[in-house]
Amino acid sequence: FDKNVFDLGNQMISNIHSHHKKIFVIDEVGKLELRGEGFDLSLKKILPLYSLNDDTLLILIVRNYLVHEVMERYKLNCTIIDILEKEKIQLK
């Protein structure tokens, strides 16, 4: 993994509120983040604030087998769309 890419990504994620975009996609949240690496610090910083912003849709791409771990780590209340199952699951 290229540390410079993660540094740039973390900077973008940390400044999400200044982008004024309607959709923000993070591809992907996975094993690195669950180990406290990758985008972890930025996600911990912005996710609690993000739920207050109803103007923007945040999409996190997560592998099926990591969904529940990611939800627990970041205390997410979200809608899961499983592109393999083609059905929407509401989890709280």
Secondary structure as a PSIPRED ss2 file (coil, helix, strand):
# PSIPRED VFORMAT (PSIPRED V4.0)

   1 F C   1.000  0.000  0.000
   2 D C   1.000  0.000  0.000
   3 K H   0.000  1.000  0.000
   4 N H   0.000  1.000  0.000
   5 V H   0.000  1.000  0.000
   6 F H   0.000  1.000  0.000
   7 D H   0.000  1.000  0.000
   8 L H   0.000  1.000  0.000
   9 G H   0.000  1.000  0.000
  10 N H   0.000  1.000  0.000
  11 Q H   0.000  1.000  0.000
  12 M H   0.000  1.000  0.000
  13 I H   0.000  1.000  0.000
  14 S H   0.000  1.000  0.000
  15 N C   1.000  0.000  0.000
  16 I H   0.000  1.000  0.000
  17 H H   0.000  1.000  0.000
  18 S H   0.000  1.000  0.000
  19 H C   1.000  0.000  0.000
  20 H C   1.000  0.000  0.000
  21 K C   1.000  0.000  0.000
  22 K C   1.000  0.000  0.000
  23 I E   0.000  0.000  1.000
  24 F E   0.000  0.000  1.000
  25 V E   0.000  0.000  1.000
  26 I E   0.000  0.000  1.000
  27 D E   0.000  0.000  1.000
  28 E C   1.000  0.000  0.000
  29 V C   1.000  0.000  0.000
  30 G C   1.000  0.000  0.000
  31 K H   0.000  1.000  0.000
  32 L H   0.000  1.000  0.000
  33 E H   0.000  1.000  0.000
  34 L H   0.000  1.000  0.000
  35 R C   1.000  0.000  0.000
  36 G C   1.000  0.000  0.000
  37 E C   1.000  0.000  0.000
  38 G C   1.000  0.000  0.000
  39 F C   1.000  0.000  0.000
  40 D H   0.000  1.000  0.000
  41 L H   0.000  1.000  0.000
  42 S H   0.000  1.000  0.000
  43 L H   0.000  1.000  0.000
  44 K H   0.000  1.000  0.000
  45 K H   0.000  1.000  0.000
  46 I H   0.000  1.000  0.000
  47 L H   0.000  1.000  0.000
  48 P H   0.000  1.000  0.000
  49 L H   0.000  1.000  0.000
  50 Y H   0.000  1.000  0.000
  51 S C   1.000  0.000  0.000
  52 L C   1.000  0.000  0.000
  53 N C   1.000  0.000  0.000
  54 D C   1.000  0.000  0.000
  55 D C   1.000  0.000  0.000
  56 T C   1.000  0.000  0.000
  57 L E   0.000  0.000  1.000
  58 L E   0.000  0.000  1.000
  59 I E   0.000  0.000  1.000
  60 L E   0.000  0.000  1.000
  61 I E   0.000  0.000  1.000
  62 V C   1.000  0.000  0.000
  63 R C   1.000  0.000  0.000
  64 N H   0.000  1.000  0.000
  65 Y H   0.000  1.000  0.000
  66 L H   0.000  1.000  0.000
  67 V H   0.000  1.000  0.000
  68 H H   0.000  1.000  0.000
  69 E H   0.000  1.000  0.000
  70 V H   0.000  1.000  0.000
  71 M H   0.000  1.000  0.000
  72 E H   0.000  1.000  0.000
  73 R H   0.000  1.000  0.000
  74 Y H   0.000  1.000  0.000
  75 K C   1.000  0.000  0.000
  76 L C   1.000  0.000  0.000
  77 N C   1.000  0.000  0.000
  78 C E   0.000  0.000  1.000
  79 T E   0.000  0.000  1.000
  80 I E   0.000  0.000  1.000
  81 I E   0.000  0.000  1.000
  82 D E   0.000  0.000  1.000
  83 I C   1.000  0.000  0.000
  84 L C   1.000  0.000  0.000
  85 E C   1.000  0.000  0.000
  86 K C   1.000  0.000  0.000
  87 E E   0.000  0.000  1.000
  88 K E   0.000  0.000  1.000
  89 I E   0.000  0.000  1.000
  90 Q E   0.000  0.000  1.000
  91 L E   0.000  0.000  1.000
  92 K C   1.000  0.000  0.000
